[in-house]
Each structure stands twice: as C-alpha cells, then as structure tokens.
Amino acid sequence: MTAPEEKPQEQALLKVVKGTPDDHQLAALTAVVAGLASAAPAEAEPERRSEWANPARRVRRPLQHGPGAWRASGFPG
C-alpha cells in the first residue's frame, strides 16, 4: 500500500462568522467580493503636472551686470 497524498492546508478566502448561508447565498457573496476585488483600481501613476505649473518657473534668474545687461534682462537666454 502507498501512503495517501497529503494536501497542503488551503487558507479560506471567506469565513462565515455568524449565520448559516446556503450554497446560493455563499455563491452570491463570493461573486460580489470577487467583483469588488477585480474592480479595485490598480496602482496608477501619479498624475503628471504641466510644466506651466512647475514652481521652479517662478524663480527668477539673477540679473546680469555689465555691458548689454539691459538687453539680457528682457530676453531670456
């Protein structure tokens, strides 16, 4: 005789704590829970901000001094 194969213990997905549901009620509960689990949003990428909203754009470059400084102050380089 060969030894019977042992099945590893499977962890229950749902556990009824109170009451005694019949097979139809348990199947409906399982379907609802599975549907909610599959409808959960996946980890979405963080929304990319527009470059116009970048706070670094509000920082002003230091003003140039010397010859032609007035022209450099009006035209970004």
matplotlib code that plots the C-alpha trace (Angstrom):
import matplotlib.pyplot as plt

x = [0.0, 1.1, 0.6, -2.2, -1.0, -1.4, -3.0, -1.5, -3.9, -5.5, -6.4, -10.1, -10.9, -14.1, -15.2, -18.8, -18.8, -22.5, -25.4, -25.6, -25.8, -26.9, -24.9, -26.7, -26.1, -22.5, -22.0, -23.6, -21.3, -18.3, -19.2, -19.7, -16.4, -14.5, -16.2, -15.1, -11.6, -11.2, -12.8, -10.2, -8.1, -4.5, -1.7, -2.0, 0.9, 0.9, -0.7, 1.9, 1.8, 2.0, 5.3, 3.4, 2.5, 6.2, 7.1, 10.7, 9.4, 8.5, 12.2, 13.9, 17.5, 20.0, 20.3, 23.4, 25.5, 27.9, 27.7, 24.4, 22.8, 19.7, 19.2, 19.8, 17.2, 14.4, 15.4, 15.7, 18.9]
y = [0.0, 3.5, 6.4, 8.7, 12.0, 14.9, 18.1, 21.3, 23.2, 26.0, 29.2, 30.1, 33.2, 33.8, 32.9, 33.0, 34.3, 34.4, 32.6, 29.6, 30.7, 28.1, 27.4, 30.1, 32.8, 31.8, 31.8, 35.3, 36.6, 35.2, 36.7, 40.2, 40.0, 38.8, 41.5, 44.2, 42.9, 42.9, 46.4, 47.9, 50.4, 49.3, 51.4, 54.3, 56.5, 59.9, 62.5, 64.5, 68.2, 70.6, 72.4, 75.6, 74.7, 74.0, 76.1, 76.4, 78.6, 81.3, 81.6, 84.4, 84.1, 86.5, 89.7, 90.1, 93.2, 94.8, 95.9, 94.8, 93.9, 95.9, 93.8, 90.5, 91.5, 91.5, 88.5, 85.1, 83.3]
z = [0.0, -0.7, 1.7, 0.9, -0.6, 1.8, 0.5, 1.9, 4.0, 2.0, 3.6, 3.3, 1.2, 3.1, 6.6, 7.8, 11.3, 12.0, 10.4, 8.1, 4.5, 1.9, -1.2, -3.3, -0.7, -0.3, -4.1, -4.4, -1.6, -3.3, -6.6, -5.0, -3.2, -6.3, -8.4, -5.9, -5.8, -9.6, -9.9, -7.5, -9.3, -9.9, -8.7, -11.0, -12.0, -10.3, -12.4, -14.3, -13.7, -16.6, -17.0, -16.6, -13.0, -12.2, -9.2, -10.5, -13.3, -10.8, -9.7, -11.4, -12.7, -11.3, -13.3, -15.4, -14.9, -17.2, -20.9, -22.6, -19.2, -20.1, -23.2, -21.3, -18.7, -21.3, -23.4, -21.7, -22.6]

ax = plt.figure().add_subplot(projection="3d")
ax.plot(x, y, z, "-o")
ax.set_aspect("equal")
plt.show()
